[in-house]
């Protein structure tokens, strides 16, 4: 065997080992109580002896760890460390797009993230109009009466979304809308790609918003809040600009 052939063979074997190790890690991903070597071997379709060699190597690097005295294994702490190091700061990545959107529309652009039962503002680019809307980063907002909240609801499952909406409506002394109406609006948002808040959350302020998921499944929403007296005249332009910005964002994530 020539040196070139031997190197190619060795390289292929190395790639195969990495692929097998990746399969084992994926198998353990949702098994918080761990799996035995036999269970892992059965799921990845490899001999137990092969699995044991790979698991031993992964354990030495802290990618897997023992889960019980009986010999089970689960994901190790080094994976969490790598995940944290590789976590993308969405606000930093898309800020140039938010800035361009604010410049194009002349309005303030907000970025919020969905947290359990509300939206949290994480970034903002202030518009150029003298009369503009400004909210503090870190401020929280409801789901069913805001453009960013409704956009986020459109990315949740029907049952979770309905439960969240019902809970919010139950806290209002005099709800403006009934549950079925809000659910119907969320369905329309899924089709259109954007949501509206017309004087719902704050009198005199209207907004358009859309939402997306990052690689980790977190839901973010971009919204453009505008004093209501000039919202209708700019609505179509803002919707178009917002959807174009989303196309840019999806290619950057």
Protein Blocks (a to p, Z undefined) as FASTA:
>chain_A
ZZklmmmmmmmmmmmmmmmmmmmmmmmmmmmnopafklmmmmnopafklmmmmmmmmmmn
opaccfbfnopacddfklmmmmmmmpccfklmmmmmmmmmmmmnopacdddddehjaccd
fbdcddfbfbdcdddehiacdfklcfklmmmmmmpcfklmmmmmmmmmmmpmbafbdfkl
mmmmmmmmmmnopacdehklpghiacdddddddfkopacdddddddfklmmmmmmmmmmm
mmmmmmmmmmmZZ
